[in-house]
Amino acid sequence: MRKSFDKHWYAWAMVLPTVAVLGVLVLAPLVQGVYQSFTDLNESNQRSEICKKTLGGGETCSPNPKASQFVGLDNYVDVLTGAQGHFWLQFTNTIVWTVACVVFHYGIGLGLAVMLNRSFRGRGFYRVALIVPWAVPAFVAAFAWRFLFDENFGLINATLRALGGSGVSWFDDRWTSLSTAIVANIWLGVPFMMVAILGGLQSIPGDLYEAAEMDGATPWQRFRNVTLPGLRPVSSTVILLGTIWTFNMFPIIYFVTRGQPAGETEILVTGAFRAAFEGIRDYSLAATYGVLILSILIVYASIYRRVLKTQGEVF
């Protein structure tokens, strides 16, 4: 470290402001959140002192006997045993939500990228049109999909009725409600996968396809033995990023399903938000959720990286 600093001091000097900003905006709140997860901090006991105004216009302060205290691992025990919150329900929803979204993101994105990588009339228009959902803010898209799935006035139920069927109460059942959020998030997230995979496709040398074709390989064999291996570096990165982003995707669940019915479609991040900002604000519970979410993602990323390493991929 010292040798590197002596040799590349100018690089360290340029990086220092960024490190300082990240320390203030990321590291400090992270440390505070971890500490709060070991306390019983909530809206009613967050003040360490109680201050009262005197008749003379002054103010006297005395220690708050009900101030938050250090409770060790009690919050984690309560969360994991179900004494506080609904961790396991939300964890199950989060896993189903994340896996479904990432699988469809990658599958549809791959199909569209392969299509757009070919020359055909109107390719430029389709490229722009398919990227449009990426430009729409997530909360705007969430409101739009909520309206589309509305039981009485939504376009989807109106179409079903026009075809002779009956409307569906999408938000009255856990799985149909969660499926509406998954559909909305697929629409929102496919463009990122498509663009990333399209860039990966264009980096695969055309000579490989020509050689495979001369050897008599079918289109499916060329796709399986040339395209997919060539996309492996890009795929490994976008799948990891997509998993992390989807795992923490707050606005789609919050605005589309709104937790309906009766909180059965909440995921971990919306559970943390409701703990911190609804009812009696339980900041320690929200912090505990945050630490657990971070821990789950760190474990997943570590296992994912190790699996890639065993397959010869450098990540």
Contacts in CASP RR format, 6 or more apart in sequence:
PFRMAT RR
TARGET T0000
AUTHOR 0000-0000-0000
METHOD contacts of the structure
MODEL  1
MRKSFDKHWYAWAMVLPTVAVLGVLVLAPLVQGVYQSFTDLNESNQRSEI
CKKTLGGGETCSPNPKASQFVGLDNYVDVLTGAQGHFWLQFTNTIVWTVA
CVVFHYGIGLGLAVMLNRSFRGRGFYRVALIVPWAVPAFVAAFAWRFLFD
ENFGLINATLRALGGSGVSWFDDRWTSLSTAIVANIWLGVPFMMVAILGG
LQSIPGDLYEAAEMDGATPWQRFRNVTLPGLRPVSSTVILLGTIWTFNMF
PIIYFVTRGQPAGETEILVTGAFRAAFEGIRDYSLAATYGVLILSILIVY
ASIYRRVLKTQGEVF
4 12 0 8 1.000
5 12 0 8 1.000
30 294 0 8 1.000
33 287 0 8 1.000
33 290 0 8 1.000
33 291 0 8 1.000
34 287 0 8 1.000
34 291 0 8 1.000
36 283 0 8 1.000
36 284 0 8 1.000
36 287 0 8 1.000
37 75 0 8 1.000
37 76 0 8 1.000
37 284 0 8 1.000
37 287 0 8 1.000
37 288 0 8 1.000
37 290 0 8 1.000
37 291 0 8 1.000
38 70 0 8 1.000
38 71 0 8 1.000
38 72 0 8 1.000
38 73 0 8 1.000
38 75 0 8 1.000
38 284 0 8 1.000
39 68 0 8 1.000
39 69 0 8 1.000
39 70 0 8 1.000
39 71 0 8 1.000
39 284 0 8 1.000
40 68 0 8 1.000
40 69 0 8 1.000
40 71 0 8 1.000
40 74 0 8 1.000
40 75 0 8 1.000
40 284 0 8 1.000
41 68 0 8 1.000
41 283 0 8 1.000
41 284 0 8 1.000
41 287 0 8 1.000
42 68 0 8 1.000
42 280 0 8 1.000
42 281 0 8 1.000
42 282 0 8 1.000
42 283 0 8 1.000
42 284 0 8 1.000
42 285 0 8 1.000
43 280 0 8 1.000
43 281 0 8 1.000
43 282 0 8 1.000
43 283 0 8 1.000
44 66 0 8 1.000
44 280 0 8 1.000
45 64 0 8 1.000
45 66 0 8 1.000
45 67 0 8 1.000
45 68 0 8 1.000
46 68 0 8 1.000
46 283 0 8 1.000
47 64 0 8 1.000
47 67 0 8 1.000
48 63 0 8 1.000
48 64 0 8 1.000
48 67 0 8 1.000
49 61 0 8 1.000
49 62 0 8 1.000
49 63 0 8 1.000
49 64 0 8 1.000
50 61 0 8 1.000
50 62 0 8 1.000
50 63 0 8 1.000
50 64 0 8 1.000
51 59 0 8 1.000
51 60 0 8 1.000
51 61 0 8 1.000
52 59 0 8 1.000
52 60 0 8 1.000
52 61 0 8 1.000
53 59 0 8 1.000
54 60 0 8 1.000
68 284 0 8 1.000
71 284 0 8 1.000
75 84 0 8 1.000
75 284 0 8 1.000
75 285 0 8 1.000
75 287 0 8 1.000
75 288 0 8 1.000
76 288 0 8 1.000
76 292 0 8 1.000
77 83 0 8 1.000
78 84 0 8 1.000
79 85 0 8 1.000
79 87 0 8 1.000
79 285 0 8 1.000
79 288 0 8 1.000
79 289 0 8 1.000
79 292 0 8 1.000
80 87 0 8 1.000
82 88 0 8 1.000
84 282 0 8 1.000
84 285 0 8 1.000
85 271 0 8 1.000
85 275 0 8 1.000
85 285 0 8 1.000
86 263 0 8 1.000
86 266 0 8 1.000
86 271 0 8 1.000
87 268 0 8 1.000
87 289 0 8 1.000
87 292 0 8 1.000
89 264 0 8 1.000
89 266 0 8 1.000
90 266 0 8 1.000
90 267 0 8 1.000
90 268 0 8 1.000
90 270 0 8 1.000
90 271 0 8 1.000
91 268 0 8 1.000
93 178 0 8 1.000
93 264 0 8 1.000
93 265 0 8 1.000
93 266 0 8 1.000
93 267 0 8 1.000
94 247 0 8 1.000
94 267 0 8 1.000
94 268 0 8 1.000
94 269 0 8 1.000
96 178 0 8 1.000
97 178 0 8 1.000
97 181 0 8 1.000
97 182 0 8 1.000
97 185 0 8 1.000
97 246 0 8 1.000
97 249 0 8 1.000
97 253 0 8 1.000
97 267 0 8 1.000
98 243 0 8 1.000
98 246 0 8 1.000
98 247 0 8 1.000
100 182 0 8 1.000
101 182 0 8 1.000
101 185 0 8 1.000
101 186 0 8 1.000
101 189 0 8 1.000
101 246 0 8 1.000
101 249 0 8 1.000
102 239 0 8 1.000
102 242 0 8 1.000
102 243 0 8 1.000
102 246 0 8 1.000
104 182 0 8 1.000
104 186 0 8 1.000
104 190 0 8 1.000
105 186 0 8 1.000
105 189 0 8 1.000
105 190 0 8 1.000
105 192 0 8 1.000
105 193 0 8 1.000
105 242 0 8 1.000
105 246 0 8 1.000
106 193 0 8 1.000
106 197 0 8 1.000
106 235 0 8 1.000
106 238 0 8 1.000
106 239 0 8 1.000
107 193 0 8 1.000
108 186 0 8 1.000
108 190 0 8 1.000
108 193 0 8 1.000
108 194 0 8 1.000
109 190 0 8 1.000
109 193 0 8 1.000
109 194 0 8 1.000
109 197 0 8 1.000
110 193 0 8 1.000
110 197 0 8 1.000
110 231 0 8 1.000
112 130 0 8 1.000
112 190 0 8 1.000
112 194 0 8 1.000
113 193 0 8 1.000
113 194 0 8 1.000
113 195 0 8 1.000
113 197 0 8 1.000
113 198 0 8 1.000
113 199 0 8 1.000
113 201 0 8 1.000
114 201 0 8 1.000
114 223 0 8 1.000
114 227 0 8 1.000
116 123 0 8 1.000
116 126 0 8 1.000
116 127 0 8 1.000
116 130 0 8 1.000
116 194 0 8 1.000
116 198 0 8 1.000
117 198 0 8 1.000
117 201 0 8 1.000
117 202 0 8 1.000
130 190 0 8 1.000
130 191 0 8 1.000
130 194 0 8 1.000
131 191 0 8 1.000
131 194 0 8 1.000
131 195 0 8 1.000
132 191 0 8 1.000
133 141 0 8 1.000
133 187 0 8 1.000
133 188 0 8 1.000
133 189 0 8 1.000
133 190 0 8 1.000
133 191 0 8 1.000
134 188 0 8 1.000
134 189 0 8 1.000
134 191 0 8 1.000
134 192 0 8 1.000
134 195 0 8 1.000
136 188 0 8 1.000
138 188 0 8 1.000
138 249 0 8 1.000
138 251 0 8 1.000
138 252 0 8 1.000
139 251 0 8 1.000
139 255 0 8 1.000
141 184 0 8 1.000
141 187 0 8 1.000
141 188 0 8 1.000
141 252 0 8 1.000
142 184 0 8 1.000
142 251 0 8 1.000
142 252 0 8 1.000
142 254 0 8 1.000
142 255 0 8 1.000
142 256 0 8 1.000
143 255 0 8 1.000
145 180 0 8 1.000
145 183 0 8 1.000
145 184 0 8 1.000
145 187 0 8 1.000
145 252 0 8 1.000
145 256 0 8 1.000
146 180 0 8 1.000
146 255 0 8 1.000
146 256 0 8 1.000
146 258 0 8 1.000
147 153 0 8 1.000
147 154 0 8 1.000
147 155 0 8 1.000
148 154 0 8 1.000
148 155 0 8 1.000
148 156 0 8 1.000
149 156 0 8 1.000
149 157 0 8 1.000
149 170 0 8 1.000
149 171 0 8 1.000
149 180 0 8 1.000
149 256 0 8 1.000
150 157 0 8 1.000
151 157 0 8 1.000
151 167 0 8 1.000
151 168 0 8 1.000
151 169 0 8 1.000
151 170 0 8 1.000
151 171 0 8 1.000
156 168 0 8 1.000
156 170 0 8 1.000
157 167 0 8 1.000
157 168 0 8 1.000
160 166 0 8 1.000
160 167 0 8 1.000
160 168 0 8 1.000
161 167 0 8 1.000
168 176 0 8 1.000
169 176 0 8 1.000
170 176 0 8 1.000
170 177 0 8 1.000
170 179 0 8 1.000
170 180 0 8 1.000
171 177 0 8 1.000
171 180 0 8 1.000
171 257 0 8 1.000
171 258 0 8 1.000
171 260 0 8 1.000
171 261 0 8 1.000
172 260 0 8 1.000
172 261 0 8 1.000
173 261 0 8 1.000
174 261 0 8 1.000
174 264 0 8 1.000
174 265 0 8 1.000
177 257 0 8 1.000
177 259 0 8 1.000
177 260 0 8 1.000
177 261 0 8 1.000
177 264 0 8 1.000
177 265 0 8 1.000
178 257 0 8 1.000
178 265 0 8 1.000
180 256 0 8 1.000
180 257 0 8 1.000
181 252 0 8 1.000
181 253 0 8 1.000
181 256 0 8 1.000
181 257 0 8 1.000
181 265 0 8 1.000
184 252 0 8 1.000
184 256 0 8 1.000
185 246 0 8 1.000
185 249 0 8 1.000
185 252 0 8 1.000
188 252 0 8 1.000
192 238 0 8 1.000
192 242 0 8 1.000
193 238 0 8 1.000
193 242 0 8 1.000
196 234 0 8 1.000
196 237 0 8 1.000
196 238 0 8 1.000
197 231 0 8 1.000
197 234 0 8 1.000
197 235 0 8 1.000
197 238 0 8 1.000
199 234 0 8 1.000
200 230 0 8 1.000
200 231 0 8 1.000
200 234 0 8 1.000
201 227 0 8 1.000
201 231 0 8 1.000
203 234 0 8 1.000
204 226 0 8 1.000
204 227 0 8 1.000
204 230 0 8 1.000
204 231 0 8 1.000
208 226 0 8 1.000
209 222 0 8 1.000
209 226 0 8 1.000
212 221 0 8 1.000
212 222 0 8 1.000
212 225 0 8 1.000
212 226 0 8 1.000
213 222 0 8 1.000
217 225 0 8 1.000
217 226 0 8 1.000
228 235 0 8 1.000
232 313 0 8 1.000
233 313 0 8 1.000
236 304 0 8 1.000
236 308 0 8 1.000
236 313 0 8 1.000
236 315 0 8 1.000
237 315 0 8 1.000
240 301 0 8 1.000
240 304 0 8 1.000
240 315 0 8 1.000
243 300 0 8 1.000
244 297 0 8 1.000
244 301 0 8 1.000
247 268 0 8 1.000
247 269 0 8 1.000
247 293 0 8 1.000
247 296 0 8 1.000
247 297 0 8 1.000
248 269 0 8 1.000
248 293 0 8 1.000
249 269 0 8 1.000
250 269 0 8 1.000
250 270 0 8 1.000
250 273 0 8 1.000
253 259 0 8 1.000
253 265 0 8 1.000
253 266 0 8 1.000
253 267 0 8 1.000
253 269 0 8 1.000
253 270 0 8 1.000
254 270 0 8 1.000
254 273 0 8 1.000
257 265 0 8 1.000
259 265 0 8 1.000
259 266 0 8 1.000
259 270 0 8 1.000
266 274 0 8 1.000
268 289 0 8 1.000
268 290 0 8 1.000
268 292 0 8 1.000
268 293 0 8 1.000
269 289 0 8 1.000
269 293 0 8 1.000
271 289 0 8 1.000
272 286 0 8 1.000
272 289 0 8 1.000
272 290 0 8 1.000
272 293 0 8 1.000
273 286 0 8 1.000
275 281 0 8 1.000
275 282 0 8 1.000
275 285 0 8 1.000
275 286 0 8 1.000
275 289 0 8 1.000
276 282 0 8 1.000
276 283 0 8 1.000
276 285 0 8 1.000
276 286 0 8 1.000
305 315 0 8 1.000
308 314 0 8 1.000
308 315 0 8 1.000
309 315 0 8 1.000
END
